[in-house]
């Protein structure tokens, strides 16, 4: 490459050549495709971040559900219900007779 070639590119003379003038549409198409490719990459990266955030949120909600479920099971046990009734001063008492099964035979 000579100095004249470099000067031709710098002053824009080479960009006005017949060959490049015929290729402007192709160059514009290639630039458009590159732009769309970069845009799609950013969109995919954004979706991945959103997906990881949602997975973290689902995991947190699952642990919260398990904690609440465990607390509910503890509170509804017969021994815990009786203890709570005694603490509140209720007159209800625990039955000492076993339940009776009624059948239609």
PyMOL commands that place a pseudoatom at each C-alpha (Angstrom):
pseudoatom trace, name=CA, resn=UNK, resi=1, chain=A, elem=C, hetatm=0, pos=[0.000, 0.000, 0.000]
pseudoatom trace, name=CA, resn=UNK, resi=2, chain=A, elem=C, hetatm=0, pos=[1.443, 3.314, -1.010]
pseudoatom trace, name=CA, resn=UNK, resi=3, chain=A, elem=C, hetatm=0, pos=[1.055, 6.736, 0.507]
pseudoatom trace, name=CA, resn=UNK, resi=4, chain=A, elem=C, hetatm=0, pos=[-1.265, 7.703, -2.359]
pseudoatom trace, name=CA, resn=UNK, resi=5, chain=A, elem=C, hetatm=0, pos=[-3.584, 4.785, -1.463]
pseudoatom trace, name=CA, resn=UNK, resi=6, chain=A, elem=C, hetatm=0, pos=[-3.678, 5.847, 2.192]
pseudoatom trace, name=CA, resn=UNK, resi=7, chain=A, elem=C, hetatm=0, pos=[-4.359, 9.454, 1.214]
pseudoatom trace, name=CA, resn=UNK, resi=8, chain=A, elem=C, hetatm=0, pos=[-7.106, 8.245, -1.131]
pseudoatom trace, name=CA, resn=UNK, resi=9, chain=A, elem=C, hetatm=0, pos=[-8.870, 6.457, 1.746]
pseudoatom trace, name=CA, resn=UNK, resi=10, chain=A, elem=C, hetatm=0, pos=[-8.410, 9.367, 4.144]
pseudoatom trace, name=CA, resn=UNK, resi=11, chain=A, elem=C, hetatm=0, pos=[-9.749, 12.058, 1.821]
pseudoatom trace, name=CA, resn=UNK, resi=12, chain=A, elem=C, hetatm=0, pos=[-12.666, 9.855, 0.675]
pseudoatom trace, name=CA, resn=UNK, resi=13, chain=A, elem=C, hetatm=0, pos=[-11.593, 9.467, -2.924]
pseudoatom trace, name=CA, resn=UNK, resi=14, chain=A, elem=C, hetatm=0, pos=[-11.605, 5.660, -2.663]
pseudoatom trace, name=CA, resn=UNK, resi=15, chain=A, elem=C, hetatm=0, pos=[-15.143, 5.729, -1.203]
pseudoatom trace, name=CA, resn=UNK, resi=16, chain=A, elem=C, hetatm=0, pos=[-16.360, 7.485, -4.355]
pseudoatom trace, name=CA, resn=UNK, resi=17, chain=A, elem=C, hetatm=0, pos=[-14.949, 4.866, -6.673]
pseudoatom trace, name=CA, resn=UNK, resi=18, chain=A, elem=C, hetatm=0, pos=[-17.301, 3.096, -9.082]
pseudoatom trace, name=CA, resn=UNK, resi=19, chain=A, elem=C, hetatm=0, pos=[-16.846, -0.307, -7.428]
pseudoatom trace, name=CA, resn=UNK, resi=20, chain=A, elem=C, hetatm=0, pos=[-17.781, 0.895, -3.935]
pseudoatom trace, name=CA, resn=UNK, resi=21, chain=A, elem=C, hetatm=0, pos=[-20.713, 2.932, -5.234]
pseudoatom trace, name=CA, resn=UNK, resi=22, chain=A, elem=C, hetatm=0, pos=[-22.199, -0.260, -6.636]
pseudoatom trace, name=CA, resn=UNK, resi=23, chain=A, elem=C, hetatm=0, pos=[-21.727, -2.017, -3.284]
pseudoatom trace, name=CA, resn=UNK, resi=24, chain=A, elem=C, hetatm=0, pos=[-23.379, 0.584, -0.979]
pseudoatom trace, name=CA, resn=UNK, resi=25, chain=A, elem=C, hetatm=0, pos=[-26.593, -1.443, -0.679]
pseudoatom trace, name=CA, resn=UNK, resi=26, chain=A, elem=C, hetatm=0, pos=[-24.635, -4.567, 0.206]
pseudoatom trace, name=CA, resn=UNK, resi=27, chain=A, elem=C, hetatm=0, pos=[-22.577, -2.669, 2.777]
pseudoatom trace, name=CA, resn=UNK, resi=28, chain=A, elem=C, hetatm=0, pos=[-25.769, -1.198, 4.289]
pseudoatom trace, name=CA, resn=UNK, resi=29, chain=A, elem=C, hetatm=0, pos=[-27.310, -4.702, 4.444]
pseudoatom trace, name=CA, resn=UNK, resi=30, chain=A, elem=C, hetatm=0, pos=[-24.222, -6.111, 6.179]
pseudoatom trace, name=CA, resn=UNK, resi=31, chain=A, elem=C, hetatm=0, pos=[-24.215, -3.226, 8.695]
pseudoatom trace, name=CA, resn=UNK, resi=32, chain=A, elem=C, hetatm=0, pos=[-27.931, -3.797, 9.350]
pseudoatom trace, name=CA, resn=UNK, resi=33, chain=A, elem=C, hetatm=0, pos=[-27.336, -7.520, 9.939]
pseudoatom trace, name=CA, resn=UNK, resi=34, chain=A, elem=C, hetatm=0, pos=[-24.489, -6.760, 12.342]
pseudoatom trace, name=CA, resn=UNK, resi=35, chain=A, elem=C, hetatm=0, pos=[-26.734, -4.329, 14.236]
pseudoatom trace, name=CA, resn=UNK, resi=36, chain=A, elem=C, hetatm=0, pos=[-29.538, -6.906, 14.505]
pseudoatom trace, name=CA, resn=UNK, resi=37, chain=A, elem=C, hetatm=0, pos=[-27.026, -9.568, 15.642]
pseudoatom trace, name=CA, resn=UNK, resi=38, chain=A, elem=C, hetatm=0, pos=[-25.705, -7.329, 18.430]
pseudoatom trace, name=CA, resn=UNK, resi=39, chain=A, elem=C, hetatm=0, pos=[-29.249, -6.358, 19.445]
pseudoatom trace, name=CA, resn=UNK, resi=40, chain=A, elem=C, hetatm=0, pos=[-30.292, -10.029, 19.619]
pseudoatom trace, name=CA, resn=UNK, resi=41, chain=A, elem=C, hetatm=0, pos=[-27.237, -10.799, 21.775]
pseudoatom trace, name=CA, resn=UNK, resi=42, chain=A, elem=C, hetatm=0, pos=[-28.144, -8.082, 24.267]
pseudoatom trace, name=CA, resn=UNK, resi=43, chain=A, elem=C, hetatm=0, pos=[-31.749, -9.269, 24.336]
pseudoatom trace, name=CA, resn=UNK, resi=44, chain=A, elem=C, hetatm=0, pos=[-30.672, -12.876, 24.993]
pseudoatom trace, name=CA, resn=UNK, resi=45, chain=A, elem=C, hetatm=0, pos=[-28.348, -11.753, 27.789]
pseudoatom trace, name=CA, resn=UNK, resi=46, chain=A, elem=C, hetatm=0, pos=[-31.178, -9.744, 29.363]
pseudoatom trace, name=CA, resn=UNK, resi=47, chain=A, elem=C, hetatm=0, pos=[-33.475, -12.781, 29.206]
pseudoatom trace, name=CA, resn=UNK, resi=48, chain=A, elem=C, hetatm=0, pos=[-30.828, -14.957, 30.880]
pseudoatom trace, name=CA, resn=UNK, resi=49, chain=A, elem=C, hetatm=0, pos=[-30.472, -12.463, 33.738]
pseudoatom trace, name=CA, resn=UNK, resi=50, chain=A, elem=C, hetatm=0, pos=[-34.257, -12.317, 34.133]
pseudoatom trace, name=CA, resn=UNK, resi=51, chain=A, elem=C, hetatm=0, pos=[-34.463, -16.133, 34.128]
pseudoatom trace, name=CA, resn=UNK, resi=52, chain=A, elem=C, hetatm=0, pos=[-31.793, -16.456, 36.817]
pseudoatom trace, name=CA, resn=UNK, resi=53, chain=A, elem=C, hetatm=0, pos=[-33.575, -13.834, 38.943]
pseudoatom trace, name=CA, resn=UNK, resi=54, chain=A, elem=C, hetatm=0, pos=[-36.866, -15.718, 38.591]
pseudoatom trace, name=CA, resn=UNK, resi=55, chain=A, elem=C, hetatm=0, pos=[-35.206, -19.017, 39.504]
pseudoatom trace, name=CA, resn=UNK, resi=56, chain=A, elem=C, hetatm=0, pos=[-33.775, -17.410, 42.638]
pseudoatom trace, name=CA, resn=UNK, resi=57, chain=A, elem=C, hetatm=0, pos=[-37.192, -15.979, 43.516]
pseudoatom trace, name=CA, resn=UNK, resi=58, chain=A, elem=C, hetatm=0, pos=[-38.866, -19.388, 43.020]
pseudoatom trace, name=CA, resn=UNK, resi=59, chain=A, elem=C, hetatm=0, pos=[-36.243, -21.041, 45.246]
pseudoatom trace, name=CA, resn=UNK, resi=60, chain=A, elem=C, hetatm=0, pos=[-36.805, -18.410, 47.954]
pseudoatom trace, name=CA, resn=UNK, resi=61, chain=A, elem=C, hetatm=0, pos=[-40.584, -18.846, 47.756]
pseudoatom trace, name=CA, resn=UNK, resi=62, chain=A, elem=C, hetatm=0, pos=[-40.189, -22.626, 47.991]
pseudoatom trace, name=CA, resn=UNK, resi=63, chain=A, elem=C, hetatm=0, pos=[-38.157, -22.309, 51.186]
pseudoatom trace, name=CA, resn=UNK, resi=64, chain=A, elem=C, hetatm=0, pos=[-40.684, -19.824, 52.573]
pseudoatom trace, name=CA, resn=UNK, resi=65, chain=A, elem=C, hetatm=0, pos=[-43.505, -22.280, 51.775]
pseudoatom trace, name=CA, resn=UNK, resi=66, chain=A, elem=C, hetatm=0, pos=[-41.656, -25.133, 53.495]
pseudoatom trace, name=CA, resn=UNK, resi=67, chain=A, elem=C, hetatm=0, pos=[-41.108, -23.016, 56.608]
pseudoatom trace, name=CA, resn=UNK, resi=68, chain=A, elem=C, hetatm=0, pos=[-44.751, -21.936, 56.797]
pseudoatom trace, name=CA, resn=UNK, resi=69, chain=A, elem=C, hetatm=0, pos=[-45.934, -25.507, 56.164]
pseudoatom trace, name=CA, resn=UNK, resi=70, chain=A, elem=C, hetatm=0, pos=[-43.695, -26.832, 58.932]
pseudoatom trace, name=CA, resn=UNK, resi=71, chain=A, elem=C, hetatm=0, pos=[-44.956, -24.188, 61.359]
pseudoatom trace, name=CA, resn=UNK, resi=72, chain=A, elem=C, hetatm=0, pos=[-48.555, -25.037, 60.475]
pseudoatom trace, name=CA, resn=UNK, resi=73, chain=A, elem=C, hetatm=0, pos=[-47.969, -28.748, 61.077]
pseudoatom trace, name=CA, resn=UNK, resi=74, chain=A, elem=C, hetatm=0, pos=[-46.440, -27.977, 64.478]
pseudoatom trace, name=CA, resn=UNK, resi=75, chain=A, elem=C, hetatm=0, pos=[-49.327, -25.703, 65.479]
pseudoatom trace, name=CA, resn=UNK, resi=76, chain=A, elem=C, hetatm=0, pos=[-52.051, -28.171, 64.483]
pseudoatom trace, name=CA, resn=UNK, resi=77, chain=A, elem=C, hetatm=0, pos=[-50.694, -31.194, 66.376]
pseudoatom trace, name=CA, resn=UNK, resi=78, chain=A, elem=C, hetatm=0, pos=[-53.074, -32.420, 69.046]
pseudoatom trace, name=CA, resn=UNK, resi=79, chain=A, elem=C, hetatm=0, pos=[-50.600, -31.796, 71.861]
pseudoatom trace, name=CA, resn=UNK, resi=80, chain=A, elem=C, hetatm=0, pos=[-49.979, -28.225, 70.673]
pseudoatom trace, name=CA, resn=UNK, resi=81, chain=A, elem=C, hetatm=0, pos=[-53.725, -27.526, 70.338]
pseudoatom trace, name=CA, resn=UNK, resi=82, chain=A, elem=C, hetatm=0, pos=[-54.319, -28.780, 73.902]
pseudoatom trace, name=CA, resn=UNK, resi=83, chain=A, elem=C, hetatm=0, pos=[-51.427, -26.670, 75.199]
pseudoatom trace, name=CA, resn=UNK, resi=84, chain=A, elem=C, hetatm=0, pos=[-52.768, -23.569, 73.434]
pseudoatom trace, name=CA, resn=UNK, resi=85, chain=A, elem=C, hetatm=0, pos=[-56.268, -24.151, 74.856]
pseudoatom trace, name=CA, resn=UNK, resi=86, chain=A, elem=C, hetatm=0, pos=[-54.858, -24.443, 78.387]
pseudoatom trace, name=CA, resn=UNK, resi=87, chain=A, elem=C, hetatm=0, pos=[-52.833, -21.248, 77.952]
pseudoatom trace, name=CA, resn=UNK, resi=88, chain=A, elem=C, hetatm=0, pos=[-55.943, -19.371, 76.837]
pseudoatom trace, name=CA, resn=UNK, resi=89, chain=A, elem=C, hetatm=0, pos=[-57.958, -20.657, 79.779]
pseudoatom trace, name=CA, resn=UNK, resi=90, chain=A, elem=C, hetatm=0, pos=[-60.483, -22.558, 77.705]
pseudoatom trace, name=CA, resn=UNK, resi=91, chain=A, elem=C, hetatm=0, pos=[-62.869, -25.002, 79.390]
pseudoatom trace, name=CA, resn=UNK, resi=92, chain=A, elem=C, hetatm=0, pos=[-62.396, -27.553, 76.610]
pseudoatom trace, name=CA, resn=UNK, resi=93, chain=A, elem=C, hetatm=0, pos=[-60.610, -30.727, 77.611]
pseudoatom trace, name=CA, resn=UNK, resi=94, chain=A, elem=C, hetatm=0, pos=[-58.940, -33.530, 75.740]
pseudoatom trace, name=CA, resn=UNK, resi=95, chain=A, elem=C, hetatm=0, pos=[-61.100, -36.629, 75.353]
pseudoatom trace, name=CA, resn=UNK, resi=96, chain=A, elem=C, hetatm=0, pos=[-59.805, -39.734, 77.111]
pseudoatom trace, name=CA, resn=UNK, resi=97, chain=A, elem=C, hetatm=0, pos=[-62.119, -42.184, 75.325]
pseudoatom trace, name=CA, resn=UNK, resi=98, chain=A, elem=C, hetatm=0, pos=[-61.067, -43.450, 71.908]
pseudoatom trace, name=CA, resn=UNK, resi=99, chain=A, elem=C, hetatm=0, pos=[-63.209, -42.565, 68.896]
pseudoatom trace, name=CA, resn=UNK, resi=100, chain=A, elem=C, hetatm=0, pos=[-65.937, -45.027, 67.879]
pseudoatom trace, name=CA, resn=UNK, resi=101, chain=A, elem=C, hetatm=0, pos=[-66.335, -46.170, 64.284]
pseudoatom trace, name=CA, resn=UNK, resi=102, chain=A, elem=C, hetatm=0, pos=[-69.937, -46.285, 63.051]
pseudoatom trace, name=CA, resn=UNK, resi=103, chain=A, elem=C, hetatm=0, pos=[-70.618, -48.554, 60.077]
pseudoatom trace, name=CA, resn=UNK, resi=104, chain=A, elem=C, hetatm=0, pos=[-73.802, -49.269, 58.075]
pseudoatom trace, name=CA, resn=UNK, resi=105, chain=A, elem=C, hetatm=0, pos=[-73.624, -53.077, 58.097]
for i in range(1, 105): cmd.bond("trace and resi %d" % i, "trace and resi %d" % (i + 1))
show_as sticks, trace
zoom trace
